[in-house]
Amino acid sequence: MKKDKTVLLAGATGYLGGHMAKELETRQIPTKIVVRNTEKAAQLISETATIVKAKLTQPETLKGLFEGVDTVISTVGITRQKDGLTYWDVDYQANVNLLNEAMRAGVRKFIYVSVLNGNLHRNLKICEAKEAFVDDLVASGLDYTIIRPNGFFSDMKDFLDMAKKGRVYLFGSGEQKFNPIHGRDLAIACVDAIASPKTEINIGGPDILTHNEVAELALLACGKPINVIHFPHWLRKSIIWALRTFTSSKTYGPIEFFLTLMAEDAIAPRYGSNRLGTFFQIEVDVLKKKI
Ligand SMILES: NC(=O)c1ccc[n+]([C@@H]2O[C@H](COP(=O)([O-])OP(=O)(O)OC[C@H]3O[C@@H](n4cnc5c(N)ncnc54)[C@H](OP(=O)(O)O)[C@@H]3O)[C@@H](O)[C@H]2O)c1
């Protein structure tokens, strides 16, 4: 990779984007990091990275930022943000705003992080918006790579939160399998994609685990005895129905996504070296030091 190939990174204040910023720095790739909150991004400034303030939902603020940029990488999406915006505002429109500006400036490539099997789950609010953006990106004429990752280790903290209280709750038998991935491993694959001809990359972590096994790893890290409670699937389906009926998509979107995926295997090509058990142990140790 030539050193003069500037990357514009959007989403660096988040979990995956933060790992991506570090990986770009390690490889000495010049990077423009676009954020809405510069204070949150202060630790991302480096010899090779500059911070630019812009509002992705207001396209006029992006004008001129893409000059000299070779590749745009976006991990922008709503996960736990509570800004009153919808997936259509952010996962779709904010990324479209980035894409339009990239096209205007003659950027070569756009790398976008969607979700594993997102194209098969367009009925879910979060996937509907992400995959609509994927459609626009594919039609844009730019080189592109769609990254489709399995669950992130950061999201596995939900298991840890339950384990801390001595009990993990699951739906069904808990025997569904998946291979979650650490942000550090995924960031390596995303940065590799800058020079890759692949248009789609499905990717997961090195270990294929059942939900029961993840629960056990979390309880083990917390030093608690194995105690996993299984709720029936009809309850999971009833919760999805009730949330869809009585709450807005902002409320039910993430829960709908999580509860739907809990009921199926999700196995992606295995990648990386970071193990979930070690991640849980580090999280627990950090917490102990804080107390
Ligand atoms: N978590 C998972 O298990 C998983 C699995 C597969 C795919 N994904 C997808 O991968 C992507 C990155 O996930 P993550 O866990 O790294 O998410 P994250 O930590 O929440 O980071 C999301 C990034 O998007 C930015 N963003 C959100 N709303 C915005 C808005 N209105 N305007 C400007 N920026 C906004 C955030 O900026 P602020 O810091 O300013 O809020 C942050 O930089 C997401 O699209 C997610 O859906 C996640």
The ligand as an SDF file (V2000), in Angstrom:
LIG
                    3D

 48 52  0  0  0  0  0  0  0  0999 V2000
  -22.2140   -4.7640   17.3240 N   0  0  0  0  0  0  0  0  0  0  0  0
  -22.3210   -5.8590   16.5800 C   0  0  0  0  0  0  0  0  0  0  0  0
  -22.3750   -6.9950   17.0630 O   0  0  0  0  0  0  0  0  0  0  0  0
  -22.3620   -5.7130   15.0870 C   0  0  0  0  0  0  0  0  0  0  0  0
  -22.2950   -6.8290   14.3040 C   0  0  0  0  0  0  0  0  0  0  0  0
  -22.2880   -6.6740   12.9350 C   0  0  0  0  0  0  0  0  0  0  0  0
  -22.3610   -5.3900   12.3970 C   0  0  0  0  0  0  0  0  0  0  0  0
  -22.4580   -4.3040   13.1990 N   0  0  0  0  0  0  0  0  0  0  0  0
  -22.5390   -2.9700   12.5850 C   0  0  0  0  0  0  0  0  0  0  0  0
  -21.2220   -2.4390   12.5190 O   0  0  0  0  0  0  0  0  0  0  0  0
  -21.2840   -1.0150   12.6400 C   0  0  0  0  0  0  0  0  0  0  0  0
  -20.3380   -0.5340   13.7470 C   0  0  0  0  0  0  0  0  0  0  0  0
  -20.7270   -1.1410   14.9700 O   0  0  0  0  0  0  0  0  0  0  0  0
  -20.0930   -0.6470   16.3740 P   0  0  0  0  0  0  0  0  0  0  0  0
  -20.4130   -1.6970   17.3770 O   0  0  0  0  0  0  0  0  0  0  0  0
  -18.7100   -0.1940   16.1590 O   0  0  0  0  0  0  0  0  0  0  0  0
  -21.0580    0.5990   16.6530 O   0  0  0  0  0  0  0  0  0  0  0  0
  -20.8090    1.8770   17.6160 P   0  0  0  0  0  0  0  0  0  0  0  0
  -19.7630    1.5670   18.5890 O   0  0  0  0  0  0  0  0  0  0  0  0
  -22.1320    2.3280   18.1000 O   0  0  0  0  0  0  0  0  0  0  0  0
  -20.2530    2.9760   16.5850 O   0  0  0  0  0  0  0  0  0  0  0  0
  -21.1240    3.5520   15.6350 C   0  0  0  0  0  0  0  0  0  0  0  0
  -20.4820    4.7820   15.0330 C   0  0  0  0  0  0  0  0  0  0  0  0
  -21.5010    5.4310   14.2380 O   0  0  0  0  0  0  0  0  0  0  0  0
  -21.5760    6.7960   14.6430 C   0  0  0  0  0  0  0  0  0  0  0  0
  -22.9360    7.3420   14.5450 N   0  0  0  0  0  0  0  0  0  0  0  0
  -24.0720    6.8220   15.0370 C   0  0  0  0  0  0  0  0  0  0  0  0
  -25.0950    7.6650   14.8310 N   0  0  0  0  0  0  0  0  0  0  0  0
  -24.5690    8.7640   14.2010 C   0  0  0  0  0  0  0  0  0  0  0  0
  -25.1100   10.0010   13.7210 C   0  0  0  0  0  0  0  0  0  0  0  0
  -26.3980   10.2940   13.8570 N   0  0  0  0  0  0  0  0  0  0  0  0
  -24.2720   10.8880   13.1400 N   0  0  0  0  0  0  0  0  0  0  0  0
  -22.9550   10.6020   13.0050 C   0  0  0  0  0  0  0  0  0  0  0  0
  -22.3720    9.4610   13.4370 N   0  0  0  0  0  0  0  0  0  0  0  0
  -23.1860    8.5570   14.0370 C   0  0  0  0  0  0  0  0  0  0  0  0
  -21.1510    6.8250   16.0880 C   0  0  0  0  0  0  0  0  0  0  0  0
  -20.7720    8.1460   16.4310 O   0  0  0  0  0  0  0  0  0  0  0  0
  -20.9370    8.6660   17.9560 P   0  0  0  0  0  0  0  0  0  0  0  0
  -19.8040    8.0340   18.7000 O   0  0  0  0  0  0  0  0  0  0  0  0
  -20.7950   10.1530   17.8290 O   0  0  0  0  0  0  0  0  0  0  0  0
  -22.2840    8.2230   18.4370 O   0  0  0  0  0  0  0  0  0  0  0  0
  -20.0100    5.8060   16.0890 C   0  0  0  0  0  0  0  0  0  0  0  0
  -18.8260    6.4220   15.6560 O   0  0  0  0  0  0  0  0  0  0  0  0
  -22.7640   -0.6580   12.9260 C   0  0  0  0  0  0  0  0  0  0  0  0
  -23.3920   -0.2470   11.7360 O   0  0  0  0  0  0  0  0  0  0  0  0
  -23.3490   -1.9620   13.3920 C   0  0  0  0  0  0  0  0  0  0  0  0
  -24.7370   -2.0800   13.1330 O   0  0  0  0  0  0  0  0  0  0  0  0
  -22.4370   -4.4220   14.5300 C   0  0  0  0  0  0  0  0  0  0  0  0
  1  2  1  0
  2  3  2  0
  2  4  1  0
  4  5  1  0
  4 48  2  0
  5  6  2  0
  6  7  1  0
  7  8  2  0
  8  9  1  0
  8 48  1  0
  9 10  1  0
  9 46  1  0
 10 11  1  0
 11 12  1  0
 11 44  1  0
 12 13  1  0
 13 14  1  0
 14 15  2  0
 14 16  1  0
 14 17  1  0
 17 18  1  0
 18 19  2  0
 18 20  1  0
 18 21  1  0
 21 22  1  0
 22 23  1  0
 23 24  1  0
 23 42  1  0
 24 25  1  0
 25 26  1  0
 25 36  1  0
 26 27  1  0
 26 35  1  0
 27 28  2  0
 28 29  1  0
 29 30  1  0
 29 35  2  0
 30 31  1  0
 30 32  2  0
 32 33  1  0
 33 34  2  0
 34 35  1  0
 36 37  1  0
 36 42  1  0
 37 38  1  0
 38 39  2  0
 38 40  1  0
 38 41  1  0
 42 43  1  0
 44 45  1  0
 44 46  1  0
 46 47  1  0
M  CHG  2   8   1  16  -1
M  END
$$$$
